Amino acid sequence: MRIPDANLAEVFDRGFTVVESFLDKETLRACQEALWEIYPRPEDYFADPEAHPRFARSQFAGLRFFPYPSWAINRVCVYPDLIDAAERFLQTTEIDCYKIELWAKYSGAVDYDQAHHRDYENHTIVVPRADQLMPQMTCFILLSDVTELDGPTKAVPLEKTRHIPIGITRTEMGEFFDDEVAVTGPAGSILIYKTDVFHRGSNFKAPGRSRFVMPIDFKKRGWRWQGKLAWPDRALNPGWKEAMVKMTPRQRDLFGWPPAGDPYWNAQTLADVALRYPGIDLSPYGAHAEEPTPAEA
Ligand SMILES: O=C(O)CCC(=O)C(=O)O
């Protein structure tokens, strides 16, 4: 669903917003089913947690970066309403998707409790502006139902922490527990927050529970001090080629693909990109490609 303007405004006023039923049912269902190509189904995990020791290594052991083997997951990252929300939040169509993850947590694997922190430390090499200009849009798409029992993210409304200089990134464990809001919601919901918002991961409150989310982040193109992943470094991973072939030019652009009309495109690059990405429709780029240079002709 289209994120209402009021929710985007809430991200600036309160620091975060939660929108239910963001993903349509079919996209969500297909994505959930494809998760089991990557992660153990909860019933399999809990039948024998010791058979899955990797999830006990750290709170972050269930993180996997884009791309994923299945288009059913990869397409969620470029969901049209997500792109629309990022464009409206950042007030431009010139945007980069700078980080995509999946994150699986299983109750009892490890203690997932965290102290409140601001995320910006590994999203920018400087700090966010206190006047809210030049923000980054960070999101969690919930791929499983998240209740109070399921280790919800807990976020502190901005008004409670405005007195803390932006340069401070962590609080003492427990300091804002009375002010925090649990980000709960049915699968398909989205949390949108800013990188200066104090929040934390929390532990499960019952056995046999699990939580699956897709954290995904956007920035305005050209703000080179912001970012996280370099997409060329992910381009040899399973699923990348299929994703690039299936995406529209608008969706590819989020990863830094040269746009139609860019001087990059000429007869040679069109031919060789087609070799690298069998099945891709390059006609939107070819229509604007430069004539071959004499060396290519
Ligand atoms: O998993 C969560 O709910 C939040 C985790 C978090 O804030 C972090 O690791 O930076």
The ligand as a Tripos MOL2 file, in Angstrom:
@<TRIPOS>MOLECULE
LIG
   10     9     1     0     0
SMALL
NO_CHARGES

@<TRIPOS>ATOM
      1 O1         16.5710   -6.3750   15.5130 O.co2     1 LIG1
      2 C1         16.0550   -5.3390   15.9100 C.2       1 LIG1
      3 O2         14.8690   -5.2560   16.2000 O.co2     1 LIG1
      4 C2         16.8830   -4.0930   16.0530 C.3       1 LIG1
      5 C3         18.3440   -4.3800   16.0200 C.3       1 LIG1
      6 C4         19.1670   -3.1460   16.0460 C.2       1 LIG1
      7 O3         18.6970   -2.0820   16.2960 O.2       1 LIG1
      8 C5         20.5930   -3.2110   15.7180 C.2       1 LIG1
      9 O4         21.1910   -4.2940   15.7620 O.co2     1 LIG1
     10 O5         21.1660   -2.1540   15.3830 O.co2     1 LIG1
@<TRIPOS>BOND
     1     1     2 2
     2     2     3 1
     3     2     4 1
     4     4     5 1
     5     5     6 1
     6     6     7 2
     7     6     8 1
     8     8     9 2
     9     8    10 1
@<TRIPOS>SUBSTRUCTURE
     1 LIG1         1 GROUP 0 **** ****
